[in-house]
Amino acid sequence: MLSDSIFTIHRYKVSFSCLNQPIYLIPFGDVHRFSPNCDTNKWLEFLAWAKNKKNAYFLGMGDYFDFLSGSERRELNEASLHEATYSNIEDLMNSQVKRFVNEISFMKGRLLGLIEGNHYATYHTGITTTQEMCRLLGCNYLGISSFIKFAMNRGAKGYSLDIWAHHGRGVGRTLGSGLNTVNQMAEIADADIYLMGHNHKKQVGMKTRLCLNGSGGKIGLSHRKIVLACTGSFLRGYVPDAPSYVARAALPPTDMGTVKIELTPKRDKKDGRDDFYVDIHCSL
């Protein structure tokens, strides 16, 4: 059985022709599609918006379905079921995988990859539903956590941003608990963008770091933006007359949807320098 704690590294290349025109990175996850509590209207609204978004690239953050949790997968693996029962289960898995892949098929060629969540199912071959989606979409399988070099090239000139994406851990009740967990990632590795799902919150934080640049006899000071984000969800916690672990635990409701990251390639010719850099903005 595949480990659900795989860490991966990847490079994703993007070409652009014009400076000062934004490129968008849209992380999405915790959809829990086909769950009774999935906000289907919000999800379809997001897809319609994303399909028409120019210069947009996408990153899956896990929990695309409401399939089995870790404990449920263990119980199913230990169960003694008829072959026909296993076959029926895999038919359901295939049906939902194909429907979801069809919904996000417009992302093909613009998808950095899919992070593995904690809700997924495993085929008898050992691969997960997330891996099968990656095969159908022709994108990278990112594991539970991935370090990605997002390389932006304009002819011979280029710049890269480092992204660390993790499906996430913990839920937390307080306003800052989600971003505090993401900030712990920033204490471990050096990146420009830190992303985490799982807690279903949609939150954005930014910090700035001082950097020295230049070579030879010239040295300068620059400011480097760092983005930290909890990437949101499409699973409603409170639906009248519907069971929910959120309602059972009296957890706070969350705003549905995703965060949007805007990456704008720019050129700085001040103080005798000629530097290419990327300006980062993030919104809810």
Secondary structure, 3 states (H helix, E strand, C coil): CCCCCCEEEEEEEEECCCCCCCEEEEEECCCCECCCCECHHHHHHHHHHHHCCCCEEEEECCCCECCCCHHHHHHHHHCCCCHHHHHHHHHHHHHHHHHHHHHCHHHCCCEEEECCCCCCCECCCCCEHHHHHHHHHCCCECECEEEEEEEEEECCEEEEEEEEEECCCCCCCCCCHHHHHHHHHHCCCCCCEEEECCCCCEEEEEEEEEEEECCCCCCEEEEEEEEEEEECCCECCCCCCCCCHHHHCCCCCCCCCCCEEEEEEEEECHHHCCEEEEEEEEEC
